[in-house]
């Protein structure tokens, strides 16, 4: 898409469905990674794979996120919301 080198990060595998993840580390380390890519003005996107097209369920509280398997999403920005 850009003609430059791309980087792919696989967040979860079937074997490890949660943090800490061997290639990413903790959730905080993954967030720091995303913030660094944002500071570099990197193009970012995400997707989800599944055997069927289904709505992704959050692992921590069971709420639906609206992320569909088999679709690609462009990340326009990342930010933190204060409590």
MOPAC internal coordinates of N, CA, C and O (Angstrom, degrees):
PM7 1SCF
backbone

  N    0.0000 0     0.00 0     0.00 0    0    0    0
  C    1.4442 1     0.00 0     0.00 0    1    0    0
  C    1.5269 1   110.97 1     0.00 0    2    1    0
  O    1.2310 1   119.89 1   142.10 1    3    2    1
  N    1.3328 1   117.82 1   -37.90 1    3    2    1
  C    1.4613 1   119.67 1  -177.55 1    5    3    2
  C    1.5194 1   112.40 1  -107.56 1    6    5    3
  O    1.2310 1   120.03 1   164.04 1    7    6    5
  N    1.3235 1   117.55 1   -15.96 1    7    6    5
  C    1.4486 1   120.72 1  -175.74 1    9    7    6
  C    1.5189 1   113.11 1    84.51 1   10    9    7
  O    1.2310 1   120.47 1   178.22 1   11   10    9
  N    1.3222 1   116.71 1    -1.78 1   11   10    9
  C    1.4612 1   120.68 1   178.83 1   13   11   10
  C    1.5258 1   110.12 1  -105.87 1   14   13   11
  O    1.2310 1   121.07 1    -2.32 1   15   14   13
  N    1.3027 1   115.55 1   177.68 1   15   14   13
  C    1.4561 1   121.70 1  -179.37 1   17   15   14
  C    1.5279 1   110.11 1   -68.66 1   18   17   15
  O    1.2310 1   120.61 1   -43.55 1   19   18   17
  N    1.3226 1   116.44 1   136.45 1   19   18   17
  C    1.4677 1   121.59 1   177.83 1   21   19   18
  C    1.5190 1   109.43 1  -107.38 1   22   21   19
  O    1.2310 1   121.22 1   -22.39 1   23   22   21
  N    1.3078 1   115.27 1   157.61 1   23   22   21
  C    1.4589 1   121.62 1   177.16 1   25   23   22
  C    1.5186 1   107.56 1  -129.16 1   26   25   23
  O    1.2310 1   120.47 1   -47.50 1   27   26   25
  N    1.3227 1   116.71 1   132.50 1   27   26   25
  C    1.4556 1   122.26 1   178.61 1   29   27   26
  C    1.5188 1   108.96 1  -114.81 1   30   29   27
  O    1.2310 1   120.66 1   -51.60 1   31   30   29
  N    1.3068 1   116.34 1   128.40 1   31   30   29
  C    1.4603 1   121.79 1   177.17 1   33   31   30
  C    1.5149 1   107.50 1  -116.11 1   34   33   31
  O    1.2310 1   120.57 1   -59.60 1   35   34   33
  N    1.3143 1   116.51 1   120.40 1   35   34   33
  C    1.4591 1   120.87 1   175.92 1   37   35   34
  C    1.5104 1   107.46 1   -91.33 1   38   37   35
  O    1.2310 1   121.09 1   -67.24 1   39   38   37
  N    1.3270 1   115.52 1   112.76 1   39   38   37
  C    1.4500 1   120.26 1  -173.99 1   41   39   38
  C    1.5147 1   112.49 1   -73.68 1   42   41   39
  O    1.2310 1   120.49 1   130.69 1   43   42   41
  N    1.3067 1   116.68 1   -49.31 1   43   42   41
  C    1.4551 1   120.33 1  -177.92 1   45   43   42
  C    1.5221 1   109.47 1  -130.87 1   46   45   43
  O    1.2310 1   121.19 1   -30.19 1   47   46   45
  N    1.2941 1   115.34 1   149.81 1   47   46   45
  C    1.4542 1   120.51 1   170.30 1   49   47   46
  C    1.5239 1   107.05 1  -119.67 1   50   49   47
  O    1.2310 1   120.36 1    -6.93 1   51   50   49
  N    1.3149 1   116.91 1   173.07 1   51   50   49
  C    1.4700 1   119.76 1   179.39 1   53   51   50
  C    1.5248 1   111.15 1   -60.43 1   54   53   51
  O    1.2310 1   120.78 1   148.56 1   55   54   53
  N    1.3305 1   116.11 1   -31.44 1   55   54   53
  C    1.4621 1   119.39 1  -177.31 1   57   55   54
  C    1.5238 1   112.28 1   -76.55 1   58   57   55
  O    1.2310 1   120.31 1   145.84 1   59   58   57
  N    1.3344 1   117.02 1   -34.16 1   59   58   57
  C    1.4659 1   120.59 1  -177.05 1   61   59   58
  C    1.5134 1   109.30 1  -124.69 1   62   61   59
  O    1.2310 1   120.13 1   -81.54 1   63   62   61
  N    1.2910 1   117.36 1    98.46 1   63   62   61
  C    1.4571 1   121.93 1  -176.27 1   65   63   62
  C    1.5251 1   113.49 1   -95.25 1   66   65   63
  O    1.2310 1   119.82 1  -163.38 1   67   66   65
  N    1.3158 1   117.94 1    16.62 1   67   66   65
  C    1.4552 1   119.60 1  -177.68 1   69   67   66
  C    1.5201 1   110.23 1  -156.91 1   70   69   67
  O    1.2310 1   120.82 1    -9.49 1   71   70   69
  N    1.3082 1   116.04 1   170.51 1   71   70   69
  C    1.4576 1   122.15 1   174.05 1   73   71   70
  C    1.5158 1   108.32 1   -82.80 1   74   73   71
  O    1.2310 1   117.58 1   -27.07 1   75   74   73
  N    1.3115 1   122.21 1   152.93 1   75   74   73
  C    1.4640 1   124.29 1    -2.86 1   77   75   74
  C    1.5194 1   111.50 1   -74.34 1   78   77   75
  O    1.2310 1   121.00 1   -35.87 1   79   78   77
  N    1.2994 1   115.68 1   144.13 1   79   78   77
  C    1.4524 1   123.36 1  -179.14 1   81   79   78
  C    1.5240 1   107.48 1  -111.36 1   82   81   79
  O    1.2310 1   119.78 1   -41.01 1   83   82   81
  N    1.3316 1   118.03 1   138.99 1   83   82   81
  C    1.4637 1   120.97 1  -171.91 1   85   83   82
  C    1.5219 1   113.47 1   -60.13 1   86   85   83
  O    1.2310 1   119.10 1   144.91 1   87   86   85
  N    1.3327 1   119.32 1   -35.09 1   87   86   85
  C    1.4617 1   119.44 1  -177.47 1   89   87   86
  C    1.5256 1   113.11 1   -94.19 1   90   89   87
  O    1.2310 1   119.53 1   167.19 1   91   90   89
  N    1.3246 1   118.49 1   -12.81 1   91   90   89
  C    1.4632 1   121.26 1  -177.19 1   93   91   90
  C    1.5174 1   111.66 1  -113.99 1   94   93   91
  O    1.2310 1   120.25 1   142.96 1   95   94   93
  N    1.3024 1   117.13 1   -37.04 1   95   94   93
  C    1.4587 1   120.80 1  -176.36 1   97   95   94
  C    1.5154 1   110.36 1    98.30 1   98   97   95
  O    1.2310 1   121.30 1    41.03 1   99   98   97
  N    1.3070 1   115.12 1  -138.97 1   99   98   97
  C    1.4641 1   120.45 1  -177.89 1  101   99   98
  C    1.5250 1   110.89 1   -87.80 1  102  101   99
  O    1.2310 1   120.52 1    -9.45 1  103  102  101
  N    1.3147 1   116.60 1   170.55 1  103  102  101
  C    1.4688 1   121.52 1   176.32 1  105  103  102
  C    1.5265 1   110.13 1   -60.33 1  106  105  103
  O    1.2310 1   119.89 1   141.73 1  107  106  105
  N    1.3277 1   117.81 1   -38.27 1  107  106  105
  C    1.4627 1   121.01 1   178.79 1  109  107  106
  C    1.5270 1   111.41 1   -65.59 1  110  109  107
  O    1.2310 1   120.33 1   141.33 1  111  110  109
  N    1.3209 1   116.98 1   -38.67 1  111  110  109
  C    1.4669 1   120.01 1   177.66 1  113  111  110
  C    1.5213 1   111.05 1   -66.83 1  114  113  111
  O    1.2310 1   120.31 1   142.80 1  115  114  113
  N    1.3304 1   117.02 1   -37.20 1  115  114  113
  C    1.4629 1   120.15 1   177.28 1  117  115  114
  C    1.5224 1   110.27 1   -66.56 1  118  117  115
  O    1.2310 1   119.88 1   139.45 1  119  118  117
  N    1.3229 1   117.82 1   -40.55 1  119  118  117
  C    1.4663 1   121.34 1   177.80 1  121  119  118
  C    1.5303 1   110.00 1   -62.93 1  122  121  119
  O    1.2310 1   120.01 1   137.51 1  123  122  121
  N    1.3272 1   117.58 1   -42.49 1  123  122  121
  C    1.4689 1   120.97 1   176.72 1  125  123  122
  C    1.5242 1   110.95 1   -60.93 1  126  125  123
  O    1.2310 1   120.54 1   140.84 1  127  126  125
  N    1.3356 1   116.57 1   -39.16 1  127  126  125
  C    1.4637 1   121.56 1   177.08 1  129  127  126
  C    1.5287 1   110.58 1   -60.73 1  130  129  127
  O    1.2310 1   120.01 1   134.24 1  131  130  129
  N    1.3266 1   117.58 1   -45.76 1  131  130  129
  C    1.4656 1   121.17 1   178.61 1  133  131  130
  C    1.5218 1   111.55 1   -63.78 1  134  133  131
  O    1.2310 1   120.27 1   138.81 1  135  134  133
  N    1.3246 1   117.10 1   -41.19 1  135  134  133
  C    1.4677 1   120.35 1   179.52 1  137  135  134
  C    1.5308 1   110.82 1   -64.09 1  138  137  135
  O    1.2310 1   120.44 1   142.97 1  139  138  137
  N    1.3327 1   116.76 1   -37.03 1  139  138  137
  C    1.4639 1   119.87 1   177.69 1  141  139  138
  C    1.5305 1   110.81 1   -65.71 1  142  141  139
  O    1.2310 1   120.28 1   136.48 1  143  142  141
  N    1.3213 1   117.06 1   -43.52 1  143  142  141
  C    1.4673 1   119.76 1   177.40 1  145  143  142
  C    1.5272 1   110.47 1   -61.97 1  146  145  143
  O    1.2310 1   120.16 1   142.15 1  147  146  145
  N    1.3171 1   117.29 1   -37.85 1  147  146  145
  C    1.4707 1   121.74 1   178.01 1  149  147  146
  C    1.5198 1   110.24 1   -64.02 1  150  149  147
  O    1.2310 1   120.10 1   136.65 1  151  150  149
  N    1.3256 1   117.41 1   -43.35 1  151  150  149
  C    1.4681 1   121.80 1   179.31 1  153  151  150
  C    1.5299 1   111.14 1   -62.52 1  154  153  151
  O    1.2310 1   120.42 1   152.06 1  155  154  153
  N    1.3315 1   116.79 1   -27.94 1  155  154  153
  C    1.4650 1   122.02 1   178.59 1  157  155  154
  C    1.5316 1   112.03 1   -87.26 1  158  157  155
  O    1.2310 1   120.38 1  -176.15 1  159  158  157
  N    1.3291 1   116.88 1     3.85 1  159  158  157
  C    1.4759 1   122.76 1  -177.79 1  161  159  158
  C    1.5209 1   112.45 1    57.92 1  162  161  159
  O    1.2310 1   120.67 1  -143.13 1  163  162  161
  N    1.3217 1   116.33 1    36.87 1  163  162  161
  C    1.4655 1   121.52 1   178.88 1  165  163  162
  C    1.5257 1   110.52 1   -74.62 1  166  165  163
  O    1.2310 1   121.03 1   -32.79 1  167  166  165
  N    1.3113 1   115.64 1   147.21 1  167  166  165
  C    1.4601 1   120.30 1   169.31 1  169  167  166
  C    1.5176 1   107.28 1   -75.33 1  170  169  167
  O    1.2310 1   120.36 1   -45.12 1  171  170  169
  N    1.3337 1   116.92 1   134.88 1  171  170  169
  C    1.4558 1   120.02 1  -178.96 1  173  171  170
  C    1.5199 1   109.96 1  -132.34 1  174  173  171
  O    1.2310 1   120.96 1   -30.60 1  175  174  173
  N    1.2936 1   115.77 1   149.40 1  175  174  173
  C    1.4514 1   122.11 1   176.54 1  177  175  174
  C    1.5116 1   109.17 1  -151.79 1  178  177  175
  O    1.2310 1   121.09 1    -7.55 1  179  178  177
  N    1.3091 1   115.51 1   172.45 1  179  178  177
  C    1.4601 1   119.61 1   177.81 1  181  179  178
  C    1.5152 1   108.78 1  -150.44 1  182  181  179
  O    1.2310 1   121.59 1   -18.48 1  183  182  181
  N    1.3070 1   114.56 1   161.52 1  183  182  181
  C    1.4610 1   121.05 1   176.34 1  185  183  182
  C    1.5135 1   108.13 1  -155.52 1  186  185  183
  O    1.2310 1   121.50 1    -9.47 1  187  186  185
  N    1.3015 1   114.73 1   170.53 1  187  186  185
  C    1.4563 1   121.22 1   179.17 1  189  187  186
  C    1.5161 1   108.10 1  -137.28 1  190  189  187
  O    1.2310 1   120.47 1   -42.81 1  191  190  189
  N    1.3084 1   116.71 1   137.19 1  191  190  189
  C    1.4528 1   120.81 1   176.11 1  193  191  190
  C    1.5180 1   109.26 1  -106.19 1  194  193  191
  O    1.2310 1   121.20 1   -25.01 1  195  194  193
  N    1.3153 1   115.30 1   154.99 1  195  194  193
  C    1.4551 1   120.86 1   178.04 1  197  195  194
  C    1.5171 1   108.17 1  -166.31 1  198  197  195
  O    1.2310 1   121.28 1   -18.18 1  199  198  197
  N    1.3038 1   115.16 1   161.82 1  199  198  197
  C    1.4663 1   120.37 1   176.55 1  201  199  198
  C    1.5363 1   110.26 1   -67.44 1  202  201  199
  O    1.2310 1   120.49 1   148.95 1  203  202  201
  N    1.3286 1   116.67 1   -31.05 1  203  202  201
  C    1.4699 1   122.31 1   179.73 1  205  203  202
  C    1.5181 1   108.81 1  -130.88 1  206  205  203
  O    1.2310 1   120.16 1   -19.70 1  207  206  205
  N    1.3337 1   117.30 1   160.30 1  207  206  205
  C    1.4631 1   120.97 1   174.39 1  209  207  206
  C    1.5178 1   107.39 1   -78.25 1  210  209  207
  O    1.2310 1   121.13 1   -64.68 1  211  210  209
  N    1.2988 1   115.45 1   115.32 1  211  210  209
  C    1.4548 1   119.99 1  -177.25 1  213  211  210
  C    1.5203 1   109.54 1  -147.47 1  214  213  211
  O    1.2310 1   120.31 1   -17.22 1  215  214  213
  N    1.2974 1   117.02 1   162.78 1  215  214  213
  C    1.4530 1   121.54 1   178.21 1  217  215  214
  C    1.5219 1   109.17 1   -81.55 1  218  217  215
  O    1.2310 1   121.02 1   -48.79 1  219  218  217
  N    1.3176 1   115.66 1   131.21 1  219  218  217
  C    1.4612 1   120.36 1   179.54 1  221  219  218
  C    1.5275 1   110.11 1   -67.09 1  222  221  219
  O    1.2310 1   120.85 1   -46.86 1  223  222  221
  N    1.3161 1   115.99 1   133.14 1  223  222  221
  C    1.4520 1   122.57 1   175.27 1  225  223  222
  C    1.5206 1   107.92 1  -101.88 1  226  225  223
  O    1.2310 1   120.10 1   -47.56 1  227  226  225
  N    1.3300 1   117.41 1   132.44 1  227  226  225
  C    1.4561 1   120.16 1   177.35 1  229  227  226
  C    1.5131 1   109.96 1   -63.77 1  230  229  227
  O    1.2310 1   120.94 1   -40.55 1  231  230  229
  N    1.3222 1   115.82 1   139.45 1  231  230  229
  C    1.4518 1   120.53 1  -176.69 1  233  231  230
  C    1.5207 1   112.83 1   -74.28 1  234  233  231
  O    1.2310 1   119.89 1   152.47 1  235  234  233
  N    1.3340 1   117.82 1   -27.53 1  235  234  233
  C    1.4560 1   118.88 1  -173.50 1  237  235  234
  C    1.5235 1   114.01 1   -83.26 1  238  237  235
  O    1.2310 1   119.49 1   141.04 1  239  238  237
  N    1.3312 1   118.59 1   -38.96 1  239  238  237
  C    1.4658 1   118.22 1  -175.83 1  241  239  238
  C    1.5236 1   114.43 1  -129.83 1  242  241  239
  O    1.2310 1   119.58 1  -177.21 1  243  242  241
  N    1.3316 1   118.40 1     2.79 1  243  242  241
  C    1.4533 1   121.05 1   175.48 1  245  243  242
  C    1.5121 1   115.73 1    78.81 1  246  245  243
  O    1.2310 1   119.36 1  -174.38 1  247  246  245
  N    1.3404 1   118.83 1     5.62 1  247  246  245
  C    1.4601 1   121.86 1   179.92 1  249  247  246
  C    1.5285 1   110.63 1   -78.67 1  250  249  247
  O    1.2310 1   120.52 1   -36.41 1  251  250  249
  N    1.3196 1   116.61 1   143.59 1  251  250  249
  C    1.4652 1   120.85 1   177.26 1  253  251  250
  C    1.5271 1   109.95 1   -72.37 1  254  253  251
  O    1.2310 1   120.87 1   -42.28 1  255  254  253
  N    1.3317 1   115.94 1   137.72 1  255  254  253
  C    1.4605 1   121.16 1  -179.70 1  257  255  254
  C    1.5225 1   112.11 1  -100.42 1  258  257  255
  O    1.2310 1   119.60 1   160.90 1  259  258  257
  N    1.3194 1   118.36 1   -19.10 1  259  258  257
  C    1.4529 1   121.12 1  -176.58 1  261  259  258
  C    1.5144 1   113.46 1    86.63 1  262  261  259
  O    1.2310 1   119.28 1  -178.00 1  263  262  261
  N    1.3263 1   118.98 1     2.00 1  263  262  261
  C    1.4594 1   122.79 1   178.90 1  265  263  262
  C    1.5268 1   108.09 1   -82.41 1  266  265  263
  O    1.2310 1   120.88 1   -61.36 1  267  266  265
  N    1.3310 1   115.92 1   118.64 1  267  266  265
  C    1.4576 1   120.98 1  -177.86 1  269  267  266
  C    1.5141 1   111.25 1   -93.66 1  270  269  267
  O    1.2310 1   120.64 1   -40.10 1  271  270  269
  N    1.3093 1   116.38 1   139.90 1  271  270  269
  C    1.4574 1   121.57 1   174.32 1  273  271  270
  C    1.5215 1   109.04 1   -67.65 1  274  273  271
  O    1.2310 1   120.56 1   -35.28 1  275  274  273
  N    1.3251 1   116.53 1   144.72 1  275  274  273
  C    1.4539 1   120.94 1   177.42 1  277  275  274
  C    1.5160 1   114.43 1    82.76 1  278  277  275
  O    1.2310 1   119.51 1  -172.77 1  279  278  277
  N    1.3149 1   118.54 1     7.23 1  279  278  277
  C    1.4601 1   122.85 1   178.64 1  281  279  278
  C    1.5187 1   109.06 1  -118.99 1  282  281  279
  O    1.2310 1   120.79 1   -29.50 1  283  282  281
  N    1.3270 1   116.10 1   150.50 1  283  282  281
  C    1.4578 1   121.46 1   175.81 1  285  283  282
  C    1.5237 1   108.52 1  -106.68 1  286  285  283
  O    1.2310 1   121.02 1   -37.02 1  287  286  285
  N    1.3136 1   115.65 1   142.98 1  287  286  285
  C    1.4602 1   121.89 1  -179.51 1  289  287  286
  C    1.5223 1   109.07 1  -126.85 1  290  289  287
  O    1.2310 1   120.42 1   -45.70 1  291  290  289
  N    1.3170 1   116.80 1   134.30 1  291  290  289
  C    1.4567 1   121.60 1   172.52 1  293  291  290
  C    1.5195 1   108.80 1   -88.55 1  294  293  291
  O    1.2310 1   120.87 1   -45.92 1  295  294  293
  N    1.3265 1   115.95 1   134.08 1  295  294  293
  C    1.4615 1   119.98 1   176.40 1  297  295  294
  C    1.5233 1   107.53 1   -91.30 1  298  297  295
  O    1.2310 1   120.62 1   -63.94 1  299  298  297
  N    1.3110 1   116.42 1   116.06 1  299  298  297
  C    1.4579 1   121.04 1  -178.23 1  301  299  298
  C    1.5211 1   111.67 1   -83.08 1  302  301  299
  O    1.2310 1   120.25 1   149.04 1  303  302  301
  N    1.3129 1   117.13 1   -30.96 1  303  302  301
  C    1.4508 1   121.42 1   179.11 1  305  303  302
  C    1.5216 1   108.93 1  -166.66 1  306  305  303
  O    1.2310 1   120.75 1   -18.04 1  307  306  305
  N    1.3069 1   116.17 1   161.96 1  307  306  305
  C    1.4550 1   121.95 1   171.65 1  309  307  306
  C    1.5149 1   107.24 1  -130.16 1  310  309  307
  O    1.2310 1   120.29 1   -34.23 1  311  310  309
  N    1.3106 1   117.05 1   145.77 1  311  310  309
  C    1.4651 1   120.56 1   179.45 1  313  311  310
  C    1.5062 1   109.09 1  -161.84 1  314  313  311
  O    1.2310 1   120.83 1   -18.03 1  315  314  313
  N    1.3148 1   116.02 1   161.97 1  315  314  313
  C    1.4503 1   122.48 1   178.82 1  317  315  314
  C    1.5239 1   109.20 1  -103.61 1  318  317  315
  O    1.2310 1   120.96 1   -38.37 1  319  318  317
  N    1.3093 1   115.78 1   141.63 1  319  318  317
  C    1.4640 1   121.39 1   176.23 1  321  319  318
  C    1.5195 1   107.38 1  -105.97 1  322  321  319
  O    1.2310 1   120.80 1   -55.87 1  323  322  321
  N    1.3167 1   116.07 1   124.13 1  323  322  321
  C    1.4628 1   120.35 1  -178.74 1  325  323  322
  C    1.5157 1   110.11 1   -69.59 1  326  325  323
  O    1.2310 1   120.85 1   -36.11 1  327  326  325
  N    1.3264 1   115.99 1   143.89 1  327  326  325
  C    1.4685 1   121.15 1   177.99 1  329  327  326
  C    1.5073 1   111.31 1   -70.36 1  330  329  327
  O    1.2310 1   120.10 1   180.00 1  331  330  329

